[in-house]
């Protein structure tokens, strides 16, 4: 058995349950949908994730000058616009005349925006061509978002806010953010890093399949680029809603779990649908059914197999990094402890999609667990790392003070 975690608070040593409450920022029960785990292939408990050199910084890389463009034709059939006023400002800032936008629905506005960006914004480290970001039409605003910021509440913030609205982020959730923060979030949501194989969950590559079973590098239970055996890493930014790192005795959990409320409003349903589609039979995901409303959760097996004759041990999850200034390669970031993650912190959850076989309940006790044929399986999000993006104290909008009274 692993040694007990050394306590960092003044709580008495005989109160492990209180220690658990101190570490956990929100309620999240241990995942109980793994009744078939004796038949599952558990990955080694390494939590290093992908060594990448991505950089999502709040420092500008270049400046885009947007001259006026010709008026775009007016749409004949009027449809109630979906985008807010903030969502229209990026178009106006690029010189599109207001009259051209009268009566345009969100789809048309996004198409106009994509055309303008394609003409005016070239590719760069944080600025990929619009054509490569086509999952959500017109959502790529990284060209605007990589410009310099002089006023945290000025036009740049409005442009960045418009970008996030186009991606499906509620304006109320980021209204108090600076332009640099909103710009960085938009870059994360638009990420499609083919070199390091890291994608926003909304920008997943089209061709993907379960990996290849080869000696010493078996990826057959990991979602990979089709035919390559190269695992795909996904990013989901969100607000910490629940975490479970230690069991009731204060020891590292064998399968810690982490939950967030994604910044994109429709992402929870998107993720549930994705898991259902990756299970066999399709639509049978237990993990998706256990996710709370508006929440996405990931977990990781932390059991390390012992050497011959030695018992296995449970490791502590340590892949937590400080990305409040810049999201870069892990080796360039300061490492944090899980105790430094708080409820309502804004984080980027890094994960891969794994599967485990489901045993045949009709099999006899003598054959259960011995058949490794992948006929039925469950898919789940395997937690690779957590990047702390923004503190909870900054993320929470202050509530109005209650007026004093006397009776």
C-alpha positions as a Markdown table, in Angstrom:
| # | Residue | x | y | z |
|---|---|---|---|---|
| 1 | Unk | 0.0 | 0.0 | 0.0 |
| 2 | Unk | 1.2 | 3.5 | -0.9 |
| 3 | Unk | 2.3 | 5.7 | 2.0 |
| 4 | Unk | -0.2 | 8.2 | 3.3 |
| 5 | Unk | 0.0 | 11.7 | 1.7 |
| 6 | Unk | 1.9 | 14.2 | 4.0 |
| 7 | Unk | -0.6 | 16.7 | 5.2 |
| 8 | Unk | 0.0 | 20.4 | 4.6 |
| 9 | Unk | -2.7 | 21.8 | 6.9 |
| 10 | Unk | -3.2 | 22.0 | 10.6 |
| 11 | Unk | -5.9 | 19.4 | 10.5 |
| 12 | Unk | -5.3 | 16.5 | 12.8 |
| 13 | Unk | -3.7 | 13.4 | 11.2 |
| 14 | Unk | -6.7 | 11.2 | 12.2 |
| 15 | Unk | -9.1 | 13.2 | 10.0 |
| 16 | Unk | -8.5 | 11.9 | 6.5 |
| 17 | Unk | -12.0 | 12.6 | 5.4 |
| 18 | Unk | -11.5 | 16.3 | 6.3 |
| 19 | Unk | -8.3 | 16.2 | 4.2 |
| 20 | Unk | -10.4 | 15.0 | 1.3 |
| 21 | Unk | -12.8 | 17.9 | 1.7 |
| 22 | Unk | -9.9 | 20.3 | 1.7 |
| 23 | Unk | -8.4 | 19.0 | -1.5 |
| 24 | Unk | -11.7 | 18.5 | -3.4 |
| 25 | Unk | -13.1 | 21.8 | -4.7 |
| 26 | Unk | -16.4 | 20.2 | -5.6 |
| 27 | Unk | -18.3 | 17.0 | -5.2 |
| 28 | Unk | -17.5 | 14.2 | -7.6 |
| 29 | Unk | -18.0 | 10.6 | -6.6 |
| 30 | Unk | -15.6 | 7.9 | -7.7 |
| 31 | Unk | -16.5 | 6.6 | -11.1 |
| 32 | Unk | -18.5 | 3.4 | -10.7 |
| 33 | Unk | -19.2 | 2.4 | -14.3 |
| 34 | Unk | -16.1 | 0.2 | -14.6 |
| 35 | Unk | -17.5 | -3.1 | -13.4 |
| 36 | Unk | -15.7 | -4.7 | -16.3 |
| 37 | Unk | -12.3 | -3.4 | -15.3 |
| 38 | Unk | -10.8 | -6.8 | -14.6 |
| 39 | Unk | -11.1 | -7.3 | -18.4 |
| 40 | Unk | -9.9 | -3.9 | -19.4 |
| 41 | Unk | -6.5 | -2.9 | -20.6 |
| 42 | Unk | -5.3 | -0.2 | -18.3 |
| 43 | Unk | -2.6 | 2.1 | -19.7 |
| 44 | Unk | 0.6 | 2.6 | -17.7 |
| 45 | Unk | 0.1 | 5.3 | -15.1 |
| 46 | Unk | 2.3 | 8.0 | -16.7 |
| 47 | Unk | 0.9 | 11.5 | -16.6 |
| 48 | Unk | 3.4 | 13.3 | -18.7 |
| 49 | Unk | 0.9 | 13.8 | -21.5 |
| 50 | Unk | 2.2 | 15.1 | -24.8 |
| 51 | Unk | 5.5 | 17.0 | -24.8 |
| 52 | Unk | 4.5 | 19.9 | -27.0 |
| 53 | Unk | 5.9 | 23.3 | -27.8 |
| 54 | Unk | 2.6 | 25.0 | -28.3 |
| 55 | Unk | 2.3 | 28.6 | -27.1 |
| 56 | Unk | -1.0 | 30.3 | -26.4 |
| 57 | Unk | 0.4 | 33.5 | -24.9 |
| 58 | Unk | -1.2 | 36.8 | -24.0 |
| 59 | Unk | 1.6 | 38.6 | -25.8 |
| 60 | Unk | 0.9 | 39.8 | -29.3 |
| 61 | Unk | 2.9 | 38.4 | -32.3 |
| 62 | Unk | 1.9 | 40.9 | -35.0 |
| 63 | Unk | -0.5 | 43.6 | -35.9 |
| 64 | Unk | -3.2 | 43.4 | -38.6 |
| 65 | Unk | -4.2 | 46.5 | -40.3 |
| 66 | Unk | -7.7 | 46.2 | -41.8 |
| 67 | Unk | -8.5 | 48.7 | -44.6 |
| 68 | Unk | -12.1 | 49.2 | -45.6 |
| 69 | Unk | -13.7 | 46.7 | -47.9 |
| 70 | Unk | -16.5 | 46.9 | -50.4 |
| 71 | Unk | -20.1 | 46.6 | -49.2 |
| 72 | Unk | -21.5 | 43.1 | -49.1 |
| 73 | Unk | -24.9 | 42.6 | -50.6 |
| 74 | Unk | -28.0 | 42.7 | -48.3 |
| 75 | Unk | -29.8 | 39.4 | -47.6 |
| 76 | Unk | -33.4 | 39.4 | -49.0 |
| 77 | Unk | -35.2 | 37.2 | -46.5 |
| 78 | Unk | -34.9 | 38.6 | -43.0 |
| 79 | Unk | -34.1 | 36.2 | -40.3 |
| 80 | Unk | -33.7 | 37.2 | -36.6 |
| 81 | Unk | -30.0 | 37.5 | -36.0 |
| 82 | Unk | -28.5 | 35.1 | -33.5 |
| 83 | Unk | -25.3 | 37.0 | -32.9 |
| 84 | Unk | -25.3 | 39.8 | -30.3 |
| 85 | Unk | -24.1 | 43.3 | -30.9 |
| 86 | Unk | -20.7 | 42.3 | -29.7 |
| 87 | Unk | -20.7 | 39.6 | -32.4 |
| 88 | Unk | -21.2 | 42.2 | -35.1 |
| 89 | Unk | -18.4 | 44.5 | -34.0 |
| 90 | Unk | -15.5 | 42.5 | -35.6 |
| 91 | Unk | -17.2 | 42.9 | -39.0 |
| 92 | Unk | -17.7 | 46.6 | -38.5 |
| 93 | Unk | -14.0 | 47.0 | -37.4 |
| 94 | Unk | -12.9 | 45.3 | -40.6 |
| 95 | Unk | -14.7 | 48.0 | -42.6 |
| 96 | Unk | -18.0 | 46.2 | -43.5 |
| 97 | Unk | -20.7 | 48.8 | -43.8 |
| 98 | Unk | -23.6 | 48.4 | -41.3 |
| 99 | Unk | -26.1 | 48.5 | -44.1 |
| 100 | Unk | -24.8 | 45.3 | -45.5 |
| 101 | Unk | -25.6 | 43.5 | -42.3 |
| 102 | Unk | -29.2 | 44.5 | -42.0 |
| 103 | Unk | -31.4 | 41.4 | -42.0 |
| 104 | Unk | -28.5 | 38.9 | -42.1 |
| 105 | Unk | -28.8 | 35.8 | -40.0 |
| 106 | Unk | -25.9 | 34.3 | -38.0 |
| 107 | Unk | -24.9 | 31.9 | -40.8 |
| 108 | Unk | -24.7 | 34.8 | -43.3 |
| 109 | Unk | -22.7 | 37.0 | -40.9 |
| 110 | Unk | -20.3 | 34.2 | -40.3 |
| 111 | Unk | -19.8 | 33.6 | -44.0 |
| 112 | Unk | -19.1 | 37.3 | -44.5 |
| 113 | Unk | -16.7 | 37.3 | -41.6 |
| 114 | Unk | -14.9 | 34.3 | -43.0 |
| 115 | Unk | -14.6 | 35.9 | -46.4 |
| 116 | Unk | -13.1 | 39.1 | -44.9 |
| 117 | Unk | -10.7 | 37.2 | -42.7 |
| 118 | Unk | -9.6 | 35.0 | -45.6 |
| 119 | Unk | -8.7 | 38.1 | -47.6 |
| 120 | Unk | -7.0 | 40.1 | -44.9 |
| 121 | Unk | -5.4 | 37.7 | -42.4 |
| 122 | Unk | -2.5 | 35.4 | -43.3 |
| 123 | Unk | -1.3 | 32.3 | -41.4 |
| 124 | Unk | 0.9 | 32.7 | -38.4 |
| 125 | Unk | 1.9 | 30.9 | -35.1 |
| 126 | Unk | -1.4 | 31.7 | -33.5 |
| 127 | Unk | -3.3 | 32.4 | -36.7 |
| 128 | Unk | -4.2 | 29.6 | -39.0 |
| 129 | Unk | -6.2 | 30.1 | -42.3 |
| 130 | Unk | -9.9 | 30.2 | -42.0 |
| 131 | Unk | -10.2 | 27.4 | -44.5 |
| 132 | Unk | -8.5 | 25.1 | -42.0 |
| 133 | Unk | -10.9 | 26.0 | -39.3 |
| 134 | Unk | -14.2 | 25.0 | -40.9 |
| 135 | Unk | -15.9 | 23.0 | -38.2 |
| 136 | Unk | -17.9 | 26.0 | -37.1 |
| 137 | Unk | -18.3 | 28.5 | -40.1 |
| 138 | Unk | -16.8 | 31.9 | -39.5 |
| 139 | Unk | -15.6 | 31.1 | -36.0 |
| 140 | Unk | -11.9 | 31.6 | -36.5 |
| 141 | Unk | -10.9 | 35.1 | -35.3 |
| 142 | Unk | -7.3 | 34.4 | -34.4 |
| 143 | Unk | -6.2 | 36.9 | -36.9 |
| 144 | Unk | -7.9 | 39.7 | -35.0 |
| 145 | Unk | -7.0 | 38.1 | -31.7 |
| 146 | Unk | -3.3 | 38.1 | -32.2 |
| 147 | Unk | -3.1 | 41.9 | -32.6 |
| 148 | Unk | -1.7 | 44.2 | -29.9 |
| 149 | Unk | -3.8 | 45.2 | -26.9 |
| 150 | Unk | -3.5 | 48.7 | -25.5 |
| 151 | Unk | -6.8 | 49.1 | -23.7 |
| 152 | Unk | -8.1 | 46.0 | -21.8 |
| 153 | Unk | -11.7 | 47.2 | -22.2 |
| 154 | Unk | -11.3 | 48.8 | -25.7 |
| 155 | Unk | -12.2 | 47.7 | -29.2 |
| 156 | Unk | -9.8 | 44.7 | -29.0 |
| 157 | Unk | -11.8 | 43.2 | -26.2 |
| 158 | Unk | -15.0 | 43.7 | -28.1 |
| 159 | Unk | -13.5 | 41.9 | -31.1 |
| 160 | Unk | -12.3 | 39.1 | -28.9 |
| 161 | Unk | -15.7 | 38.8 | -27.2 |
| 162 | Unk | -17.3 | 38.6 | -30.6 |
| 163 | Unk | -15.0 | 35.7 | -31.5 |
| 164 | Unk | -16.1 | 33.8 | -28.5 |
| 165 | Unk | -19.8 | 34.4 | -29.1 |
| 166 | Unk | -19.3 | 33.0 | -32.6 |
| 167 | Unk | -17.8 | 29.9 | -31.1 |
| 168 | Unk | -20.7 | 29.4 | -28.7 |
| 169 | Unk | -19.5 | 31.0 | -25.5 |
| 170 | Unk | -22.0 | 33.0 | -23.5 |
| 171 | Unk | -21.0 | 36.6 | -23.4 |
| 172 | Unk | -21.9 | 36.8 | -19.7 |
| 173 | Unk | -19.2 | 34.3 | -18.8 |
| 174 | Unk | -16.4 | 36.3 | -20.2 |
| 175 | Unk | -17.7 | 39.9 | -20.0 |
| 176 | Unk | -15.4 | 40.7 | -17.1 |
| 177 | Unk | -12.3 | 39.2 | -18.9 |
| 178 | Unk | -9.5 | 41.3 | -20.4 |
| 179 | Unk | -9.0 | 41.3 | -24.2 |
| 180 | Unk | -5.8 | 39.2 | -23.7 |
| 181 | Unk | -7.7 | 36.6 | -21.8 |
| 182 | Unk | -10.6 | 36.4 | -24.3 |
| 183 | Unk | -8.1 | 36.2 | -27.2 |
| 184 | Unk | -6.2 | 33.4 | -25.6 |
| 185 | Unk | -9.4 | 31.4 | -24.9 |
| 186 | Unk | -10.4 | 31.8 | -28.6 |
| 187 | Unk | -7.0 | 30.5 | -29.7 |
| 188 | Unk | -7.5 | 27.4 | -27.4 |
| 189 | Unk | -11.0 | 26.8 | -28.8 |
| 190 | Unk | -9.6 | 27.1 | -32.4 |
| 191 | Unk | -6.5 | 24.9 | -31.8 |
| 192 | Unk | -5.7 | 22.5 | -34.6 |
| 193 | Unk | -2.0 | 21.7 | -34.1 |
| 194 | Unk | -1.2 | 19.1 | -36.7 |
| 195 | Unk | 2.5 | 19.1 | -35.8 |
| 196 | Unk | 2.0 | 18.2 | -32.1 |
| 197 | Unk | -1.3 | 16.4 | -32.8 |
| 198 | Unk | -3.3 | 18.6 | -30.4 |
| 199 | Unk | -6.8 | 19.7 | -31.2 |
| 200 | Unk | -9.6 | 21.6 | -29.6 |
| 201 | Unk | -12.4 | 19.0 | -29.1 |
| 202 | Unk | -14.4 | 21.0 | -31.7 |
| 203 | Unk | -11.6 | 20.8 | -34.3 |
| 204 | Unk | -11.0 | 17.1 | -34.2 |
| 205 | Unk | -9.5 | 15.7 | -37.4 |
| 206 | Unk | -12.0 | 14.0 | -39.7 |
| 207 | Unk | -10.0 | 10.7 | -40.2 |
| 208 | Unk | -9.6 | 9.0 | -36.9 |
| 209 | Unk | -9.8 | 5.4 | -35.6 |
| 210 | Unk | -8.6 | 3.2 | -32.8 |
| 211 | Unk | -4.8 | 2.7 | -32.9 |
| 212 | Unk | -2.5 | -0.2 | -33.8 |
| 213 | Unk | -1.4 | -3.2 | -31.6 |
| 214 | Unk | 2.3 | -3.3 | -31.8 |
| 215 | Unk | 4.9 | -4.6 | -29.3 |
| 216 | Unk | 6.0 | -1.9 | -26.7 |
| 217 | Unk | 3.7 | 0.7 | -28.2 |
| 218 | Unk | 0.2 | -0.6 | -28.2 |
| 219 | Unk | -2.3 | 2.1 | -29.1 |
| 220 | Unk | -5.2 | -0.2 | -30.1 |
| 221 | Unk | -7.3 | 1.2 | -27.2 |
| 222 | Unk | -6.6 | 4.8 | -27.9 |
| 223 | Unk | -8.2 | 7.0 | -30.5 |
| 224 | Unk | -5.6 | 7.9 | -33.1 |
| 225 | Unk | -5.1 | 9.5 | -36.5 |
| 226 | Unk | -6.5 | 7.0 | -38.9 |
| 227 | Unk | -3.9 | 4.3 | -39.9 |
| 228 | Unk | -1.0 | 6.0 | -38.1 |
| 229 | Unk | -1.3 | 4.7 | -34.5 |
| 230 | Unk | -0.6 | 8.3 | -33.3 |
| 231 | Unk | -2.8 | 9.3 | -30.4 |
| 232 | Unk | -4.9 | 12.4 | -30.7 |
| 233 | Unk | -4.8 | 14.9 | -27.8 |
| 234 | Unk | -7.8 | 17.1 | -27.2 |
| 235 | Unk | -8.3 | 20.4 | -25.3 |
| 236 | Unk | -11.5 | 21.4 | -23.5 |
| 237 | Unk | -11.4 | 24.8 | -21.7 |
| 238 | Unk | -13.9 | 25.2 | -18.8 |
| 239 | Unk | -14.7 | 26.1 | -15.2 |
| 240 | Unk | -13.8 | 23.6 | -12.5 |
| 241 | Unk | -17.0 | 22.0 | -11.3 |
| 242 | Unk | -15.8 | 18.9 | -9.4 |
| 243 | Unk | -12.6 | 16.9 | -8.6 |
| 244 | Unk | -11.8 | 13.7 | -7.0 |
| 245 | Unk | -8.1 | 13.0 | -6.3 |
| 246 | Unk | -8.0 | 11.1 | -3.0 |
| 247 | Unk | -10.1 | 8.3 | -1.5 |
| 248 | Unk | -11.9 | 8.4 | 1.8 |
| 249 | Unk | -8.8 | 7.4 | 3.6 |
| 250 | Unk | -6.7 | 10.2 | 2.2 |
| 251 | Unk | -4.7 | 7.9 | -0.2 |
| 252 | Unk | -4.3 | 8.7 | -3.9 |
| 253 | Unk | -7.4 | 7.5 | -5.8 |
| 254 | Unk | -6.9 | 4.5 | -8.1 |
| 255 | Unk | -9.0 | 6.3 | -10.7 |
| 256 | Unk | -9.1 | 10.1 | -10.0 |
| 257 | Unk | -11.7 | 12.1 | -11.8 |
| 258 | Unk | -12.0 | 15.7 | -12.9 |
| 259 | Unk | -15.1 | 17.6 | -14.0 |
| 260 | Unk | -15.5 | 21.0 | -15.7 |
| 261 | Unk | -18.3 | 23.1 | -17.0 |
| 262 | Unk | -17.1 | 23.8 | -20.6 |
| 263 | Unk | -16.9 | 27.5 | -21.7 |
| 264 | Unk | -18.8 | 26.6 | -24.9 |
| 265 | Unk | -22.4 | 26.1 | -24.0 |
| 266 | Unk | -23.2 | 23.2 | -26.4 |
| 267 | Unk | -20.0 | 21.3 | -25.7 |
| 268 | Unk | -21.4 | 19.0 | -23.0 |
| 269 | Unk | -23.9 | 17.5 | -25.4 |
| 270 | Unk | -21.3 | 17.4 | -28.1 |
| 271 | Unk | -19.0 | 15.4 | -25.9 |
| 272 | Unk | -21.7 | 13.0 | -24.7 |
| 273 | Unk | -22.7 | 12.4 | -28.4 |
| 274 | Unk | -19.0 | 11.8 | -29.2 |
| 275 | Unk | -18.6 | 9.1 | -26.5 |
| 276 | Unk | -21.9 | 7.4 | -27.5 |
| 277 | Unk | -20.7 | 7.2 | -31.1 |
| 278 | Unk | -17.3 | 5.7 | -30.1 |
| 279 | Unk | -18.8 | 2.9 | -28.0 |
| 280 | Unk | -19.8 | -0.5 | -29.3 |
| 281 | Unk | -22.7 | -0.9 | -29.5 |
| 282 | Unk | -23.2 | 2.7 | -30.5 |
| 283 | Unk | -25.1 | 4.8 | -28.0 |
| 284 | Unk | -24.2 | 2.6 | -25.0 |
| 285 | Unk | -21.8 | 5.0 | -23.2 |
| 286 | Unk | -22.1 | 4.7 | -19.4 |
| 287 | Unk | -19.7 | 7.6 | -18.9 |
| 288 | Unk | -21.8 | 9.9 | -21.0 |
| 289 | Unk | -24.9 | 9.0 | -19.0 |
| 290 | Unk | -23.2 | 9.6 | -15.7 |
| 291 | Unk | -22.1 | 13.1 | -16.7 |
| 292 | Unk | -24.0 | 15.8 | -14.8 |
| 293 | Unk | -26.0 | 18.5 | -16.7 |
| 294 | Unk | -23.6 | 20.9 | -18.4 |
| 295 | Unk | -20.5 | 19.0 | -17.2 |
| 296 | Unk | -17.7 | 17.0 | -19.0 |
| 297 | Unk | -15.5 | 14.7 | -16.9 |
| 298 | Unk | -12.4 | 12.8 | -17.5 |
| 299 | Unk | -10.6 | 10.2 | -15.4 |
| 300 | Unk | -7.3 | 8.3 | -15.3 |
| 301 | Unk | -6.1 | 4.9 | -14.0 |
| 302 | Unk | -3.2 | 5.5 | -11.7 |
| 303 | Unk | -2.3 | 1.9 | -10.9 |
| 304 | Unk | 1.3 | 1.1 | -11.7 |
| 305 | Unk | 2.1 | -2.6 | -12.2 |
| 306 | Unk | 4.8 | -3.8 | -9.9 |
| 307 | Unk | 7.8 | -5.7 | -11.1 |
| 308 | Unk | 7.8 | -9.5 | -10.9 |
| 309 | Unk | 6.8 | -10.6 | -7.4 |
| 310 | Unk | 6.1 | -7.0 | -6.3 |
| 311 | Unk | 2.6 | -5.6 | -5.6 |
| 312 | Unk | 1.2 | -2.8 | -7.7 |
| 313 | Unk | 1.0 | 0.7 | -6.3 |
| 314 | Unk | -1.2 | 3.8 | -6.9 |
| 315 | Unk | 0.5 | 6.9 | -8.0 |
| 316 | Unk | -0.7 | 10.5 | -7.4 |
| 317 | Unk | -1.8 | 12.6 | -10.3 |
| 318 | Unk | 0.7 | 15.4 | -10.8 |
| 319 | Unk | 0.1 | 16.7 | -14.3 |
| 320 | Unk | -1.2 | 20.1 | -13.3 |
| 321 | Unk | 0.5 | 23.2 | -14.8 |
| 322 | Unk | 0.3 | 27.0 | -14.4 |
| 323 | Unk | -0.9 | 28.5 | -17.7 |
| 324 | Unk | -2.2 | 31.7 | -16.4 |
| 325 | Unk | 0.3 | 33.7 | -18.4 |
| 326 | Unk | 1.1 | 31.4 | -21.3 |
| 327 | Unk | 0.0 | 27.9 | -22.3 |
| 328 | Unk | 3.1 | 26.3 | -23.7 |
| 329 | Unk | 5.0 | 23.0 | -23.6 |
| 330 | Unk | 4.8 | 21.3 | -20.2 |
| 331 | Unk | 8.5 | 21.5 | -19.7 |
| 332 | Unk | 8.3 | 25.3 | -19.9 |
| 333 | Unk | 5.5 | 25.6 | -17.4 |
| 334 | Unk | 5.5 | 25.6 | -13.6 |
| 335 | Unk | 4.0 | 22.5 | -12.1 |
| 336 | Unk | 1.2 | 22.8 | -9.5 |
| 337 | Unk | -0.3 | 20.4 | -7.1 |
| 338 | Unk | -3.9 | 19.3 | -7.3 |
| 339 | Unk | -4.6 | 21.2 | -4.1 |
| 340 | Unk | -4.0 | 24.4 | -6.0 |
| 341 | Unk | -7.0 | 23.8 | -8.2 |
| 342 | Unk | -10.1 | 25.5 | -6.8 |
| 343 | Unk | -13.8 | 25.4 | -7.6 |
| 344 | Unk | -14.6 | 27.9 | -10.5 |
| 345 | Unk | -10.9 | 28.1 | -11.7 |
| 346 | Unk | -10.8 | 28.3 | -15.5 |
| 347 | Unk | -8.7 | 25.5 | -16.8 |
| 348 | Unk | -7.8 | 23.7 | -20.0 |
| 349 | Unk | -8.4 | 20.0 | -19.6 |
| 350 | Unk | -6.1 | 17.9 | -21.8 |
| 351 | Unk | -7.4 | 14.4 | -22.6 |
| 352 | Unk | -7.3 | 11.5 | -24.9 |
| 353 | Unk | -10.1 | 9.1 | -25.8 |
| 354 | Unk | -9.6 | 5.5 | -24.5 |
| 355 | Unk | -11.7 | 2.4 | -24.6 |
| 356 | Unk | -11.9 | -0.8 | -22.6 |
| 357 | Unk | -13.6 | -4.1 | -23.5 |
| 358 | Unk | -16.9 | -5.2 | -22.1 |
| 359 | Unk | -17.0 | -8.8 | -20.9 |
| 360 | Unk | -19.7 | -11.1 | -22.2 |
| 361 | Unk | -22.1 | -11.7 | -19.3 |
| 362 | Unk | -23.2 | -15.0 | -20.9 |
| 363 | Unk | -19.7 | -16.4 | -20.6 |
| 364 | Unk | -18.9 | -18.8 | -17.8 |
| 365 | Unk | -16.8 | -17.8 | -14.8 |
| 366 | Unk | -13.9 | -19.9 | -16.3 |
| 367 | Unk | -13.8 | -17.8 | -19.4 |
| 368 | Unk | -14.7 | -14.3 | -18.1 |
| 369 | Unk | -11.7 | -12.0 | -18.3 |
| 370 | Unk | -9.7 | -14.3 | -20.6 |
| 371 | Unk | -11.2 | -13.3 | -24.0 |
| 372 | Unk | -9.6 | -10.1 | -25.2 |
| 373 | Unk | -11.5 | -9.9 | -28.5 |
| 374 | Unk | -12.8 | -6.4 | -29.0 |
| 375 | Unk | -16.4 | -7.0 | -29.8 |
| 376 | Unk | -18.0 | -4.7 | -27.3 |
| 377 | Unk | -16.4 | -1.7 | -25.6 |
| 378 | Unk | -16.9 | 1.5 | -23.7 |
| 379 | Unk | -15.2 | 4.8 | -24.5 |
| 380 | Unk | -14.1 | 7.4 | -22.0 |
| 381 | Unk | -12.0 | 10.5 | -21.7 |
| 382 | Unk | -8.6 | 9.7 | -20.3 |
| 383 | Unk | -7.2 | 12.7 | -18.3 |
| 384 | Unk | -3.7 | 13.7 | -19.5 |
| 385 | Unk | -3.1 | 17.1 | -17.9 |
| 386 | Unk | -4.8 | 20.1 | -16.4 |
| 387 | Unk | -3.6 | 23.7 | -17.2 |
| 388 | Unk | -4.7 | 26.4 | -14.8 |
| 389 | Unk | -5.8 | 29.2 | -17.2 |
| 390 | Unk | -7.4 | 31.8 | -14.8 |
| 391 | Unk | -8.0 | 32.0 | -11.1 |
| 392 | Unk | -11.4 | 31.5 | -9.6 |
| 393 | Unk | -11.2 | 34.9 | -7.9 |
| 394 | Unk | -11.0 | 36.5 | -11.3 |
| 395 | Unk | -13.5 | 34.2 | -12.9 |
| 396 | Unk | -16.4 | 34.8 | -10.5 |
| 397 | Unk | -18.5 | 37.9 | -11.2 |
| 398 | Unk | -19.0 | 39.8 | -7.9 |
| 399 | Unk | -22.5 | 39.7 | -6.5 |
| 400 | Unk | -24.2 | 43.0 | -5.6 |
| 401 | Unk | -24.0 | 43.9 | -1.9 |
| 402 | Unk | -27.1 | 43.4 | 0.2 |
| 403 | Unk | -28.5 | 46.8 | 1.3 |
| 404 | Unk | -28.4 | 47.3 | 5.1 |
| 405 | Unk | -31.6 | 47.5 | 7.0 |
| 406 | Unk | -32.9 | 47.7 | 10.5 |
| 407 | Unk | -36.2 | 46.4 | 12.0 |
